[in-house]
Amino acid sequence: MARLNQIIAVEKGIKSRSFQDLTEAHHALQKTALLSGISRTYRSKDEEGEQFPPESNRVQVKAEEIIRKTIEILSRLFDVTATKDWANCKASADVVVDGKVLLSKVPASYLLFLEKQLVDMHTFIKKLPVLDASEDWKMDPSADCWATEPTQTIKTKKVPRNHVKAEATEKHPAQVEVYYEDIIIGYWRTVKFSGALPAQRVNELLNRVEKLQQAVKFAREEANNLEVEEQKLGEAIFKYIFG
């Protein structure tokens, strides 16, 4: 008796082969020349008249034969798909994480869905913003986000100053050079805020989703290990259609 994972493994190949064979059959039926045949002989009006050899062209494609082959191809596909779907109604397994059952008796089809969704969830978590490691962050309840300790910096202003290079004389004015001096006029108190997450939190989330991904894969393998009862529906379907 086959197992569900074996049926799933061969289903794709059968589908591909069926599509290819059906395409070839469809094309063959469109070639009217292959469906046609002829046989003719020549009889001269007079016994002494010129004789011609008989001509014949055999029918190369027969619709009934194509139908029989099509029934054979599709019956296999219908039976394999039915076997898989019937088995999926029974196939289930527990999702176990860290020795505890997180999800009980989950159908195989849902496990497959869950496995694909967890790939997207892993990508989502991996791209979560992380707090700048060069800063010391603490949760600020009033702002409902992370904040740094206040830092103080000075605020300066450039003030022009005069430097007399040469004193004035009776003949020449004084030579004065203007320069600017930075004067402290105040202080900035700065607190940085961030809505990102600590790296530890992101790593913890990644660890959890990876554990769940592994558990779902194990559960799917267990569910797909179910022994299946082979279904034979194709014959009944095509017997009705072409009978």
Order of alpha helices (4+ residues) and beta strands (2+ residues): alpha-alpha-beta-beta-alpha-beta-beta-alpha-beta-beta-beta-beta-beta-alpha-alpha
